[in-house]
Amino acid sequence: MLGACLIARTVGVVAEPPPGTAAIPLAEITAQQSMPSFRYGFEPAAADDPTSLATTSVGSGTFDVNAFLGATRYYNHSTPITGQNTITTNLEAGHIWNGHEALGHVTTFTQTTAAWGGGSVAPLYDRHATWVGLFIGGRQASLNTSVRQQGIAYGTDLRSAAIATNWSGSAYAMSSGFNYSTTLIPAYHATFGTADVVNSSFGGGDPGGTGLLAWLADAYSFMAPTTTYVVGAGNSGPAANTVGSPGSGYNTLTVAALGNANAFDGVASFSSRGPQTFGYYTNGGYVTVAGVRAAVDLAAPGESLTSAFYGGQTGGNNTSLAGSVNAGTSSAAYSQGLDGTSFAAPIVAGGAALVASAAKSLAPLAANPAASESVVVKSLLLTGADKTAGWSNGQQNVTVSGTTFIQTTQSLDWAVGAGRMNLDRTFDIQVNGQTDVSGSTGQFGTVARRGWDFGAAVLGTNNDYVLGTELTASSTFTATLSWQRAREFDGSFLYEGAQADLGLSVWAVDGSGAFTTLVARSASQYNTVEHLSFTVPTTGRYGLRVEYAANTYDNTGGLWGAAAFPQEYGLAWVAVPEPAAAVLAGLASVGFAAARWRRRGGWRCR
């Protein structure tokens, strides 16, 4: 559950919003959107026949997606990281079926009496949720074990939350409805702040992220800062501005689908993408700007996949739907040929659970609460990503006042975000480099050439990090800055607070560590992520700078970004290739000696 602050505010009725804050009464929005119909991130062309194939249906039939994405780097640590000490909840229309051989460990279910079936678990067992559940945290069976049974975070405490009040159309038309007040909000309230990772593979509409679903997703993510919310981008591509809510929100980790199994080196044609509309609420109305935002954050395999099959006549195959057929409840049946962002998202959710598991299980990370912050998890995953074919964030050389530097105002690739998840590299950045930095704002001193920080930015102040060793010409330097829009919900009102306009830049530094020449900058006014990945021009010393010159908008009366209410962020960086092992060994103490613990005060409800 969320903290007592939110519980108290939700139970009590708020008569009016606080002065100086843009707010909309929940009842006003739900009157217009009380029973939406959303489709899953599932490509209709995919097959759902029960089979006995392995993790993909191409090639030899034994392709291991987990290994392909580098998850074995976590598994093979001296303290194997499999998702232990974490909770991952799949939140969607129906429930994961725990009668399957790979999913018998799923025993915690969340639903209300308003949900389909009147509050019972069994009527909500659902084929789609079962497919998704295995990708997150399926486990090998005691008999006839196979790679196909094992989800990417098989050690996580996998849970299921169901919100559907109805299904519509024919059986497995993948269309369902829910009620915000009676099913969705109670599920969010029970899940955020308890789960380390929440996955949702449904959605639609609202490209600007100004509707109720995106607003609630952002608010709960903001109020529960150690819960990472992973969502599918949707299957409305290849057109632009097609990422649907909640993926069109500003505080989610939104995932695209990759095709061309088993290479998974390019975006699937159906995967939704930007450029996306930007929007916010203020002064009784909405402000929108078209075609300026990168809504997709990351990509993962989303074609030709295999997962656990459930054929019972419940959930989206219930007997009230035309064409419902009992396809059996064999505990050892599998579906092949699955396509969709529905399946890319839980793969990333499993990756996020591994990052959260390492943060809770390995020294010195486990002693530092900052390691579990969702903005840190997100920055690590994006910085570790591989660039897929055709990746571009619009970086180009620009010249300003006689200085030529690399600049992007886009931040991420419109279709695949930072690229394809690579957990091998993510592990190195998280565990084998700088593990947080002492201090909270200003000059942070010398840091390792790879690592992460959980920091706080104050308007008008730069936060500087000087890399402790030279970067080599022609090496690749990648860095990601991630933060959240200030949105809240108190049970009666939705609050649109502010969005900071942070910037990320890389500078050449002199022998004293002073920043001298701008080399690269990510300055995307409308995103909550800045991302750079470029070839280092010359061998030398470099530094990272987090810039905070303005807010994209501010409804807090000038409070947001002040010293009392700084903008918290996650920052991760890496240089590839790495220097010689002997040099790295000398840097190890830099990363592990500088953990930060600080009181987390601020504007939001904790």
N, C-alpha and C positions, 0 to 999 in steps of 0.2 A: 504494500500500500504506500501511497504518498505520505509525506510527513503530516504532522498534526496541524500545521498551518493551513494546508489545503483542505484537510478534512473539516476543520472548523469553519472555513469559509464556504465550503460546499453545502454543509448542513444548514447554515444560516442563510436567510434570504437577504440579498443585497438590494436595498431599495433604489439606490442611485449609484452610478459609477463615481470613483473619486474625481475631483476636479483636475483638469489639465490632461486627462487621458481619454483617447478615443475608444469608445466602447459601444457594443451593440447588445441589447438584451437577447438572450438565447431564444426566448419565445418568439421574438420577431422573425428570426431566421428559420426556426423549425416550422413556423406556420407556412412557410413557402417550400420547405424541403423536408417535410416530416417523414416521407416514405420513399426514399430514392431507390432507383434500381441500378445496380452496378454490375458490370461484367468483370470476370476474372482476367488476369494477365495470361490467357491461355489461347494458343493459336488453334482455331477449330480444325485445321487440317491434320492435327496430330491423332495418332491411333490410341485406342484404349483397350485393345484386346489383351487378355491375360497371357503372358508368355513366361519364359524362364531365361531370358537373356540377361546380359550384364549391364554395366552402367551406361553404355551407349549402344545403339543398334547398327553401327557401321564398323567397318574394319574387322578385327578378329573377334569382337564381342566381349573382350576382356579389358577394355580401356578404362583406366582408373582416373576419374575426374579429380578426385581429392589429391592424388599424387601429381597430376598434371598442373594443378594450381599451387603446388608447393606446401601442402598441409603436412607432409611427412617431416618437414623441418620442425614443426611443433611436436609431432608425435615422437620424434627420435631424440628429443632433448633428454639430458640425464634425469630430469624430472619430466616424464612424458606429459605433454599438454594435449588433452583431448576434449577440453570443455569443462573439466571438473571445477567445482566451486562456482559455477554459473547457472543461471536459469535462462532458458530461451523459450519464449511463448510464440506460437503461431496463432495469430488473431485474424480470423476471417469468417465467412458465412457459417461454415460447419466445423465439425470436430475431426481430429485425427482418429482413425479407427485403430484401437490398440489390440485387435485380434490378429493383426499381422505379425509374422515371426520376427520382423525387424523393429516392431514398434510396441511390443508388450510392456515396455518400461514407462509408457506414457500413462500416468495415473491421476494427474491433476487437471481437472476440467473446470472452466469458468463459463457460465451462462446464467441468464435470469429467467424468471417464469414467463416473461414476455417473449422469449425466443421460441422458435419453431419446436413444437413438442411439449410446450408448457413447462420448461425448466428441467426436463430429463436429458441425460447425456445421449442415450442410444438413438433417439430420432434424429439427432444432429450428426451422427457419423456420416462422413462425406468423402467421396472419391478424391476430389480435388485437394482437400485438406490432408488426406493420407499421402497422396503424391508428394505434396510440399513437405510434410513432416519428415519423410525419410531423408530428403536432401539435407535437412538441417541436422538431424541427430539420430538417424536409424542406426541400429546395432546388429552385429553379426549374430545369426541364430546359433543355437547350440548344436544343431545338426545341419549338414549340407551347407556349411558356411561359404560365402561368396562375397567378392568385392561389391557386388550390387546391393548388398544389404546395409552397407555402412555409410552413414551420413558424414558430413565433413567435421562436425563437432559431436562425435558419438558419445562423448562423456558428459555432455551438458544435461541438465535436468530439463528435459523437453516437456512442455506443457501446451495445452490447447484452450483457446478462448473462441466461442462461437457467438455470432451476433445476428444471424438471419431470423427474421420474423416470417418470411415467405420466400418461396422460389417461384419463378414465373416462366412461361413458355413451355417448351418440351423438356424432357429429361436431359440433363447435361447440356442445356443451351447455355449454361454458365451465367445465368442471370438470377440475381436474388435481391431482396430488399431488406432493410433493417430500419429500426427506429432509433434516432439519435438519443433521445432521453431515456428509453427503457432498455436498450441493449448495447449500443455503441459506447456511450459515456460510462456506464457501469463497468464495461469490459476494460476500457482505457484506465479507469480509476483503480481497478483491481490489479492491473498488469504493470503499468508504468510505476517505477520506483521499487518494484519487486523484481521484475525481470531485468537482466543485464542487456538482453537483446529481445526485441519484438519484431516479428516478421509479418507483413501483410501483403498478400498477392491478389489484390482486387483494386478496383477504382474506375474512374472515368470522369471526363469533363473537367471544367474549371482550370484551364491552362495557366491562369494568372495566380492560382493559389489563394484566391480571396473568398472562396466558399467555405461553408461550415466544416466540411470534412478536413480540408487542408488546415484550417484555422485551429481546429481541435488537435490535429496531429502535431502541429507546431507548438501549441500551448502545452500539451502534456510532455512533449520532448524537452521543452524549455524548463518546465517545472520539475522534471525528473532528469537531471543532467547526467546521471550515470546509466541511463537506459538509452541504448542506440536503437533507433527505429529504422528498419530496413524495409523498403517497399519496391514493388515492381514498377517500371516506367509505363507499362502498357503495351498493347499490340496494335496500335493505330498508325504505325509508320508505313512507308518512309517519309511521309509529309512532315513538315516542321510544325511546331507548336501543338504537338499531339500528346505530350506527357500528361496523364490524367491525375486527378487528386486521389489519394494523398501524396502521390509522387511529385505533384507540382508544388508541394509545400516547400518551406525554406529551411526547415530543421530536420528533414528526413535524409536518409542515405538512399538515393534513388538509383535503381539498377537496370541496365539495358541487357538485352540478350545477344550473345554471340552465336554465329552460325559456322558452317563449314566444319562439322565434326569430322575427325577428332583433332583438327588443328585449332579450331575456335580462334581464328585470327582476324575476323571481321564481323561487323555488326550484322545481325539478322535483318532481313528486309522488312519484317513486320514490326520491329522494335520501335517504340515511340521515341521521339527526339525533339530537340530544339532547333533553332532558337525559339525561346518561349516568352510569353507575355510576363511582365512584371506588374505587380499590383499591391496596393495596401489601402486601408480604410482610414479616413480622417475627415473631421468636420462634417459629419453626416453623409459622406459619400465616398466613392472609390476613385483612386487615381491609378491609371494603368498606362503602361508604355509597352508597345508591341515589339516583339522580335529582338529582345536585348539580353535574355537570360539563358544560362546553361543549366537546365534543370536536372540532367542526368549526371550522376557522380561517378559511377563505376560500372564495369561490365563483367559478365561471367557467362559460361556456357548456357545456352538456352535452346538448343536444337538436338534432336535425335537421342534424347535421354531416356533412361529406364528408371522406374520407381515402383514402389509398393502398390499393388492393385487392390481396390475394394469394390465389390460388385453388388453389395446389398442395396435394398430398396428403401434407403433413408437419405437424408440430406438432399443433394441435388438430383438424386435418382428416386425420390419418394413416389409413392403410388398415385399421388394426385396429379402428376405430370404426365402428359401424353408421351407414349413411347417408353415408359419405365419398364425395365426388364430386370429380373433377378439374374445377374451375371455371376453369382456365386460368392462365397466368402472363404475361399481357400486361403489359409494363412501363408502359403508359399507362392502365391501368384504375383506376377509383375507386369506392368505396362511398359511397352516399348514405344519408341518414336515420339516421345513427348517434346513439344515445342512451346516456347512462350517465356515471357519475362516472369511469369509465375514461378518458374523453376530456376531462373538465374538469381532471383532475389533470395530464396532460401539458401542457395549455395553461398552467397555473400553473407547472409545472416549467420551461417555456420562459421565462416571465416571471422566475422566480428566476435563470435562467441569464443573462438580460440584466442584472439587478442585479449579479450576480457579475462579469459581463464589464466593466461600468462600473467596478466596484471594482478590477479588475486593469488597466484600460486608460487611465483618465483621471487626470490630476493634479488635486488632490493625493492622491486616493484610493489610487492604485497604490503609493504609498510608505508606506501605513499598513496593516499586516496586519489591523487591527481591522475594516476595511471589508468584509472577506470572511467575517467570522464569521456562522454560520448564524442566530444569534439577532438579529443586525443585519438580515440579509436578510429574515427573517420579520417583524420589527417594521416595516420599511419597507413591505413589501407590504400588511400589515394596516392601517397608518395611511393609505396611499394609496387604500384601497378606497372604492367608492361604496356608499352605503346603498341597498339594493333595497327594493321595495314591502313594507311591513309589518315592516321591520327593527326589532328591539327587543332590547336587552340588559338589560331590566328596570330601567333607570334610573328613579329616582323621588326626589322631595324628601323628605328626612327631617330631623327636628329633634333635635339632641342637645345638651344643656346650653345651650339657648337659641340655638344656631346652626343655621340651616337650610341644607342643602346637598344637591347631587345625589349619589345613591349607587347603585351597582350591586354586587350580590354574585354576579352571573351572568357578567359580563365581556363575553361575546360572544352574538350571536344563536344560539339553539339550532340553527337550520337552515343559516344561511349564514355564520356566524362574523362577521367584520368587514364582510362584504359582497362585492360584485363587484370583482375585481381591476381597478385603474385604473393602468396603467403611466405615463400622462402625469403624474399627480400624484406617483406614486412617484419618478419621475425628478427632479422639482423638489425633493422632500424629500432625496433622496440626494445630488444633485449641486449644487444651487443654494442650499443653506442651510448650517447648521452641520454641519461634517464632523468629527465626534468632538470631544471636550472634554478639555482638559488635566486631569490628576489622575486619581485612581482612586476615592476615596471622600470623602464629606463635602460641603463647600460648593464648588460648581463655578463660581460667579460668573455673569456675564451671558452669555446665548446668544442666537442669532438666533431669530426667531419660527417658523422651520421648520428641521428638521434631524434629526440622529441622534447617538447616543453609544453606545459600548461601555464599560460601566462594571462596577464590582464593589461589591456591598453587603455590609456587615458587620452582624451581629446587633446590634440596639440603636442603630444609626446611621442617620440620614436622609441621603440624597443630594439636594441641592437645586440647582435650575437656575432662574435668574431670567431671564425673557424681556426682551430689551433694548429693546423698544418696546411701546407700549400695544396692547392688543387692543380692537377696536371692538365696542360693544354690538350684538347680533344677528348677529355673525359666528359661524362654527362653528369650534370648537377640537376637534381630534382628536389622541389620543396613544395609543401602544401600548407596553407593557412586556412583553418576552419573555425567558424563561430556560428552563433545562433541569433535569429531575429527574436526580439523580446515580445512574445505573445503570451497571454495568460487567460485562464478561465476559472471563475470562482463558483460555478454552479448556476449562476444567474446571468452573468455578463461575460462576454468575450472582450478582452482588452488588446488593442493594437498599440504596443508601446513604442518601439523604435527599431531601426535597422542601422547598425554601424556600417560605414563605408571604409573598411580596412584595406590597406594595400600591402603588398609583399614585394620587396626589392632585394637585389643582390648587388653588392658594391665591391670594388677593389679596395684593399686596405693597405696602409703603409706599415713600416716596421714597428710603429708604436701602437698599431691597432686602430688608427684613425681612418674613418671612411673617406675615400678620396674621389673615386670615379664611379658613377652609376653604370652597371653592366646589364642588368635586366630588371624589368618591373612587370608585375601583374596587378592591374588596376581596373577591375570590372565593377562598376558602380552598383550593379543590380544583383550581384550574387552574394552568397554567404560563404564562398570558397574562393581563395586565390591560389593559382597553381602555375609553377614554372618548371620547364624541363628543357634544358638547352645545352649545347656544346660549349665547354669552357674555352674562351678565346686564347688565353695565354697562361702559362704556368705562373702561379703567384698566390698571394694571400687574399682571401675573400671574406666578406661578412654578410649576414642576413639582417634585414631591417623590417620590422612590422610598423607600418605607418597608420596613423589615425588622425586625419585632418578634418573629417566631417562625418555627419550622419546622412545616409540616403534619405531618411525622413525621421522625424522625432515628434512624437505626441506626448512626451513626458514633461513638457515645459522646461526643457533645457537640462533636465537631470541626467539623461543618458549620456554616458561618456565622461561625466565629472569624476573626480577622485573618489567620491563616495559610492559611485555606481559605474565602475569600469566595465569595459567589454572584455569578457573572458574569451580565450581562444585556445585551440590546439595547433601546434606547429610541429611539423616533421620534415626532415631533410636527409639527403644521402648523395654522396658522390660515387660514381661508378666509372671505371674500375676503382677498387680500393687500393691503397698503398700496400707495400710489403707487409707481411705478417709481423715482422719485428717492430715496425712503426706502429701498427695497430695495438700491439701489446703495450707499448708505452703510453697509449692514450686511454687504456681501459680505466685507469684510476680517475681520469677526468670525468667520465660518465657516471661512475658508480659512487663517487664521493659527494655528489651535489644533488641530493634529493631535497625537495622543498615541501614544507608543511606550512600552510598559512590559513588564517581564518577566512572563510568564504562568506563575506557579508555582501549585501547588495539589494538591488531593487526587487528581485524576484522572490517568490515564496520558496523557502528551502524545505 
